[in-house]
Amino acid sequence: MKNTIFALNENTPKYKQIYEQFKFYMENGNISVNEQLPSIRQLADSLSVSRNTTLNAYEQLLAEGYIRSDGRKGYFVNDLDPLLYQSAKMPIKSEKKELRDACIDFRAGTVDQEHFPLKNWRRLTNQVLTLQHTFQYGDPFGEECLREQIAAYLFQSRGLKTNANNIIISSGTQQMLINLGKILRENFSSFIVEDPGYVGAREALKFHDFTLETVPVFETGTDFSNLNQKKSRLIYVTPSHQSPIGVSMSIQERLKLINWASARQGFIIEDDYDSEFRYTQQPFPALASIDLTRVIYFGNFSKSFLPGIRISYMVLPELLINQYKKQFSLFECPTSLLNQIAMAKFMKDGEWNRHLKRMRLVYKRKMNYIVSELKSQFKQTITIIGEQSGLFVLVKLRLNRSEEWLINQASLYGVAVYPTSIYTIENHMNEPTIKLGFSNLTCEEIQLGVQLLKEAWT
C-alpha cells in the first residue's frame, strides 16, 4: 500500500481522522498483515497535510500496537489480536462524549470575521469590476497603484523609505522565498534561519537546496553570539514578532545584524508578518528602515486583513531589483488583479488605517481575555509566552505530559490546539508548549475553550 487518499473534514483534527481511517482499514482487513504503509512524506503529499500531521497519526497507531516501525524501511501492519478488534468496536462510555462536538479551534492565522469590513470591501470590489483595466492582464510585478500605496504606508508606519519600483507583489511568503531563492542561489549556497522558526520558510529555502544553519531563539531574544562563526551570508529573521516565540529584536541586535550583513556582503530577509498588532507600545521601526541596501523586507495582508486575498509584498534593495525583474519579466503576477486594485482603493480612501486602528483594539481585548482566562484556570502550572503582540500565545505547561498527549487529549474534549515542536530544529523547548491562536474566536468561545482545556489536561 504505497499510496492512499481519502477526504478530510475541518471539524476534527486531521491526524485523528488519518489515525481512525487506517485503524478502520486494518480492523476490516482492507490492509493485510505485514503490508507496508505509505511513508510519512508520501501520505502527507497524498492528503495535502503536513508531515507532522501524518507522523502524529502513525505514532498513535504505533503506540496502540496496530503497526510497527522497521527502522528505515518504514511502517508495517501488525498481526492484530481479535480482542483488539472487539474493544475497538465497542462504544466508549464517557461523560465527556458530548463535548467532542464543541469544536473550539485555537488555530492561528485566521482573522476576526465579525469585524471584517465586508460592506466596504464588497463596494470596492464591485467598483473595480466596472474598470476597463480589470479585464486585462496586469503588471507582472504588481499593480503600480497598490505598490504606491504600500510605499506610502511603509514610510508612515514602519519608517521604511522606498518607492513603488522596488516593491514586488506576490501571493505569499513562501512564493516570495521560492522566487527570490532563484536569484540568490546564483551567488549563495546556504541560509541562516531562526530555531525555533517559521517552518514554511525553511521548506521554501529547501526547495532550492540551500544548506541551513541556525541561530537559537529564547524567550529573552535571539542569540547572535556565534553569528560570525557561521558560513552563511544570508539570514531569514522575524525581528518585530519572532515566530513562534514572540520576542522582539532590540535595536542593539538589529544594528549587530546589519553590520554583519554589510561586512559579509550578504542579505537579511526581514519577515514583518504581523507587526501591526503590538499592544504594549507602538510598533518598532522596521529593520529595513535602518539600512535598505542589505535588507529584503517582506510584508503581507494575510494577518492584518484577510488570508484569502493572497496579497504579500517584498521590498528589494537596488542590488537585487533589476536582476529580479529581468528573471521574472515574462511571468504573470500570482496575485489577483481585482484584489490588488481593490486594496489600493481601500488604502487610498483611508479605510486601511481605520481598519488597523479598530482591529488593534479588538485583538488587544481578546489577547487580554485569553491571558486572563488561562491564568485563572491554570494558576501556576503554566507560563504564557508572547502576550505583548500578535494573534497567538504560547502556553508552556508543567503537567508532566507530552505535547502529543496534550493535543490528543484536547481533541477528545472538542478543542483543537497546535504544536510548537514543528518549528524546532535543535533548540527544543524544555517543557511541552502549545500554540493557541485567538483571532477568530469570540470571548465566549475563548472562555469555553480554556475551560475545556482545563478539564482535558487536569
Buried (B, 14 or more C-beta within 10 A) or exposed (E): EEEBEEEBEEEBBBBBBBBEBBBEBBBEEEBEEEBBBBBBEBBBBBBEBBBBBBBBBBBBBBEEEBBEEEEEEBBBBBEBEEEBBEEBEEEEEEEBEEBBEBBBBBBBBBBBEEEBBEEBBEBBBEEBEEEEEBEEEBBBBBBBBBBBBBBBBBBEBBBBEBEBBBBBBBBBBBBBBBBBBBBBBEEBBBBBBBBBBBBBBBBBBEEBEBEBBBBBBEBEBBBBEEBEEBEBBBBBBBBBBBBBBBBBBEEEBBEBBBEBBEEBEBBBBBBBBBBBBBBEEEBBBBBBBBBBEBBBBBBBBBBBBBBEBBBBBBBBBEEBBEBBBEBBEEEEBBBBBBBBBBBBBBBBEEBBEEBBEEBBEBBBEBBEBBBEBBEEBBEEBBBBBBBBBBBBBBBBBEBEBEBBEBBBBBBBBBBBBBBBBBBBBEBEBEBBBBBBBBBBBBBEBBBBBBBBBBBBBE
